[in-house]
Amino acid sequence: MKSVITISVIIPCYNSEKTIGVCIKSILSQSESVNEIIIVDDGSTDQSLKIIKESFKYSNVNFKLHEQKNSGPSIARNKGVELASSTHIAFMDSDDQWFLDHILISKQFLENNLEYKIAATKYSSAFVSFSGEITFKKLLLKNYFSTPCVVLDKDCFFENGGFNEKMKYSEDYNLWLNIAFKSRVYLLDYVGAQNVDYKRPFGDTGLSSNLFAMHKGVLQCYESLCLKGRINFKIYFVLKCVEKLKYFRRKILTVIYKK
């Protein structure tokens, strides 16, 4: 029986010459092929574009390259989804790589459980022991989904407004929360991705190194949910307090990591 699920991979890329080749190779090497790869180059000034084009020189995969001025990952990802022709979207970051069966396991689950709008594998350095259905309430307390591990229904993505282009931090968490409020989402018991340079989830380089901005981004997610009436003020207040405790914990852990 022909699969009802097709998958487009969306990769925003900005000055990623050191990692984009490994990233693409991990996609092309999957045990289950994707239907389409879309790379949105976000104004790179290094050798990223050259490496991208060379990576697909001898590949038969359906490949699209969109070039734009530097606008940030949210705009780049949204543009990639607009260009996608598949039923589902798999997100990938240009400094990450997939393990062999990420697409196979995600696709098999979604084919057998069409009621779920997100299926996600685990990120190698996220240290998440739980697997199974993630309820909205559970997701409020912890972001179980790492963007390079998520495969989601494209129509659901558009129905929930995509990534908030005004948010620079936690825009992915904001989208997962809005989807989980109305739809069923699932975390698979398989480690599907890791950072090419083995970077930790926070406190190293990149956007995740700015702990305070990450903290503010999470608070912005909660505020948005409160304004939409999806959580009441009491829950909003409790979540803010919990997030502040988590922020101080991250700061302490970062100091420990650097010693």
SULPE-V61047 format. One record per residue. N is the residue number from 1. RES is the residue in one letter. PSI is psi in whole degrees, 0 to 359 (* if undefined). OMEGA is omega as a letter, one per 30 degrees, with the letter a starting at -180 (* if undefined). D_FIRST is the distance of its C-alpha to the first C-alpha in Angstrom with 2 decimals. Layout:
BEGIN
{{N | RES | PSI | OMEGA | D_FIRST} {N | RES | PSI | OMEGA | D_FIRST}}
END
This chain:
BEGIN
{{1 | M | 134 | a | 0.00} {2 | K | 137 | a | 3.77} {3 | S | 139 | l | 6.35} {4 | V | 353 | a | 8.92} {5 | I | 127 | l | 11.56} {6 | T | 152 | a | 13.61} {7 | I | 127 | l | 16.91} {8 | S | 132 | l | 20.34} {9 | V | 132 | l | 23.11} {10 | I | 123 | l | 26.55} {11 | I | 111 | l | 29.65} {12 | P | 139 | a | 33.18} {13 | C | 129 | l | 35.68} {14 | Y | 112 | l | 39.47} {15 | N | 56 | a | 41.68} {16 | S | 35 | a | 39.20} {17 | E | 333 | a | 40.21} {18 | K | 342 | a | 40.59} {19 | T | 338 | a | 37.09} {20 | I | 327 | l | 34.66} {21 | G | 316 | l | 34.06} {22 | V | 320 | l | 33.02} {23 | C | 308 | a | 30.84} {24 | I | 318 | l | 28.90} {25 | K | 321 | a | 28.69} {26 | S | 332 | l | 27.07} {27 | I | 314 | a | 24.28} {28 | L | 341 | a | 23.76} {29 | S | 4 | a | 23.82} {30 | Q | 145 | l | 21.00} {31 | S | 336 | l | 18.72} {32 | E | 120 | a | 15.78} {33 | S | 148 | l | 16.66} {34 | V | 165 | a | 17.34} {35 | N | 338 | a | 16.79} {36 | E | 142 | l | 20.46} {37 | I | 125 | a | 23.83} {38 | I | 120 | l | 26.65} {39 | I | 126 | l | 30.13} {40 | V | 106 | l | 32.93} {41 | D | 120 | a | 36.23} {42 | D | 50 | l | 38.76} {43 | G | 35 | a | 41.89} {44 | S | 143 | l | 42.01} {45 | T | 3 | l | 45.32} {46 | D | 210 | a | 44.59} {47 | Q | 15 | a | 42.47} {48 | S | 311 | a | 39.09} {49 | L | 319 | l | 38.09} {50 | K | 315 | a | 39.08} {51 | I | 319 | l | 37.06} {52 | I | 310 | a | 33.96} {53 | K | 321 | l | 34.18} {54 | E | 327 | a | 34.85} {55 | S | 332 | a | 31.86} {56 | F | 10 | a | 29.47} {57 | K | 320 | a | 31.56} {58 | Y | 25 | a | 29.34} {59 | S | 144 | l | 25.96} {60 | N | 0 | a | 23.10} {61 | V | 147 | l | 21.69} {62 | N | 116 | a | 22.12} {63 | F | 133 | l | 25.45} {64 | K | 136 | l | 27.80} {65 | L | 122 | l | 31.34} {66 | H | 126 | l | 33.40} {67 | E | 136 | l | 37.07} {68 | Q | 165 | l | 39.30} {69 | K | 157 | a | 42.62} {70 | N | 119 | a | 42.69} {71 | S | 354 | a | 41.57} {72 | G | 157 | a | 40.12} {73 | P | 327 | a | 36.68} {74 | S | 312 | l | 35.86} {75 | I | 320 | a | 36.40} {76 | A | 315 | l | 34.55} {77 | R | 317 | l | 31.44} {78 | N | 319 | l | 31.57} {79 | K | 319 | l | 31.89} {80 | G | 318 | l | 28.91} {81 | V | 322 | l | 26.70} {82 | E | 326 | a | 28.16} {83 | L | 349 | a | 27.04} {84 | A | 144 | a | 23.46} {85 | S | 359 | a | 20.63} {86 | S | 171 | l | 17.76} {87 | T | 333 | a | 16.80} {88 | H | 157 | a | 18.31} {89 | I | 133 | l | 21.42} {90 | A | 124 | a | 22.41} {91 | F | 147 | l | 26.18} {92 | M | 145 | l | 28.19} {93 | D | 150 | a | 31.95} {94 | S | 349 | l | 33.62} {95 | D | 18 | l | 35.48} {96 | D | 166 | l | 32.57} {97 | Q | 147 | l | 30.03} {98 | W | 149 | l | 26.72} {99 | F | 163 | a | 26.24} {100 | L | 319 | a | 23.55} {101 | D | 17 | a | 20.75} {102 | H | 308 | a | 21.44} {103 | I | 318 | a | 18.33} {104 | L | 309 | a | 16.02} {105 | I | 318 | l | 17.58} {106 | S | 316 | a | 17.82} {107 | K | 318 | l | 14.25} {108 | Q | 318 | l | 12.98} {109 | F | 313 | a | 15.64} {110 | L | 325 | l | 14.94} {111 | E | 327 | a | 11.25} {112 | N | 353 | a | 12.70} {113 | N | 69 | a | 15.87} {114 | L | 346 | l | 15.56} {115 | E | 346 | l | 19.24} {116 | Y | 134 | a | 20.44} {117 | K | 338 | l | 21.51} {118 | I | 133 | l | 22.62} {119 | A | 128 | a | 21.42} {120 | A | 140 | l | 24.02} {121 | T | 184 | a | 24.94} {122 | K | 154 | l | 28.65} {123 | Y | 137 | a | 31.24} {124 | S | 324 | a | 33.23} {125 | S | 10 | a | 36.66} {126 | A | 341 | l | 35.97} {127 | F | 54 | l | 36.69} {128 | V | 119 | a | 34.52} {129 | S | 332 | a | 34.27} {130 | F | 146 | l | 32.40} {131 | S | 151 | a | 28.64} {132 | G | 194 | a | 26.79} {133 | E | 134 | l | 26.87} {134 | I | 111 | l | 29.56} {135 | T | 164 | l | 31.46} {136 | F | 316 | a | 33.53} {137 | K | 320 | l | 36.70} {138 | K | 320 | a | 35.58} {139 | L | 332 | l | 34.66} {140 | L | 327 | a | 38.10} {141 | L | 341 | a | 39.77} {142 | K | 137 | l | 37.71} {143 | N | 103 | a | 35.24} {144 | Y | 350 | a | 32.48} {145 | F | 121 | l | 30.33} {146 | S | 133 | a | 31.19} {147 | T | 316 | a | 30.01} {148 | P | 358 | a | 28.50} {149 | C | 356 | a | 26.33} {150 | V | 134 | l | 24.83} {151 | V | 125 | a | 21.40} {152 | L | 160 | l | 21.60} {153 | D | 127 | a | 20.29} {154 | K | 319 | l | 21.97} {155 | D | 322 | l | 23.02} {156 | C | 321 | l | 24.59} {157 | F | 311 | a | 26.44} {158 | F | 322 | l | 28.04} {159 | E | 333 | a | 28.78} {160 | N | 14 | l | 30.80} {161 | G | 4 | a | 32.69} {162 | G | 200 | l | 31.32} {163 | F | 135 | l | 33.81} {164 | N | 112 | a | 37.39} {165 | E | 352 | l | 39.07} {166 | K | 350 | a | 42.48} {167 | M | 132 | l | 41.62} {168 | K | 336 | a | 42.07} {169 | Y | 143 | l | 41.38} {170 | S | 19 | l | 38.85} {171 | E | 332 | l | 37.01} {172 | D | 314 | l | 33.72} {173 | Y | 320 | l | 34.95} {174 | N | 317 | l | 36.00} {175 | L | 315 | a | 32.51} {176 | W | 319 | a | 30.87} {177 | L | 317 | a | 33.57} {178 | N | 324 | l | 33.04} {179 | I | 315 | a | 29.29} {180 | A | 336 | l | 29.90} {181 | F | 325 | a | 32.53} {182 | K | 342 | a | 30.06} {183 | S | 168 | l | 26.63} {184 | R | 138 | a | 25.18} {185 | V | 155 | a | 25.00} {186 | Y | 139 | l | 24.33} {187 | L | 119 | a | 25.83} {188 | L | 153 | a | 23.93} {189 | D | 65 | l | 26.00} {190 | Y | 131 | l | 25.48} {191 | V | 113 | a | 27.93} {192 | G | 346 | a | 25.98} {193 | A | 157 | l | 28.81} {194 | Q | 162 | l | 32.49} {195 | N | 139 | a | 35.25} {196 | V | 322 | a | 36.05} {197 | D | 12 | l | 39.71} {198 | Y | 37 | l | 39.05} {199 | K | 143 | l | 40.58} {200 | R | 162 | a | 40.94} {201 | P | 335 | l | 39.39} {202 | F | 157 | l | 42.86} {203 | G | 354 | l | 46.32} {204 | D | 231 | a | 45.62} {205 | T | 176 | l | 45.12} {206 | G | 193 | a | 43.26} {207 | L | 325 | a | 42.82} {208 | S | 349 | a | 42.55} {209 | S | 341 | a | 46.09} {210 | N | 86 | a | 47.61} {211 | L | 320 | a | 47.62} {212 | F | 319 | l | 49.66} {213 | A | 322 | l | 47.45} {214 | M | 316 | l | 44.37} {215 | H | 314 | l | 46.31} {216 | K | 325 | l | 47.22} {217 | G | 317 | l | 43.62} {218 | V | 317 | l | 42.53} {219 | L | 324 | l | 45.49} {220 | Q | 324 | l | 44.44} {221 | C | 313 | a | 41.01} {222 | Y | 320 | l | 42.83} {223 | E | 318 | l | 45.29} {224 | S | 317 | l | 42.57} {225 | L | 321 | l | 40.92} {226 | C | 316 | l | 44.37} {227 | L | 329 | l | 45.17} {228 | K | 354 | a | 41.94} {229 | G | 18 | a | 42.90} {230 | R | 341 | l | 39.95} {231 | I | 150 | l | 42.44} {232 | N | 174 | a | 46.07} {233 | F | 325 | a | 49.08} {234 | K | 313 | l | 49.73} {235 | I | 320 | l | 46.28} {236 | Y | 315 | a | 46.67} {237 | F | 316 | l | 50.04} {238 | V | 316 | a | 48.77} {239 | L | 322 | l | 45.82} {240 | K | 317 | a | 48.32} {241 | C | 317 | l | 50.54} {242 | V | 317 | a | 47.75} {243 | E | 325 | l | 46.57} {244 | K | 321 | l | 50.17} {245 | L | 319 | l | 50.42} {246 | K | 322 | l | 47.21} {247 | Y | 314 | l | 48.68} {248 | F | 326 | l | 51.84} {249 | R | 316 | l | 49.86} {250 | R | 320 | l | 47.93} {251 | K | 317 | l | 51.28} {252 | I | 315 | l | 52.69} {253 | L | 323 | l | 49.68} {254 | T | 320 | l | 49.89} {255 | V | 318 | l | 53.55} {256 | I | 316 | a | 52.75} {257 | Y | 322 | a | 50.00} {258 | K | 351 | a | 52.48} {259 | K | * | * | 55.19}}
END
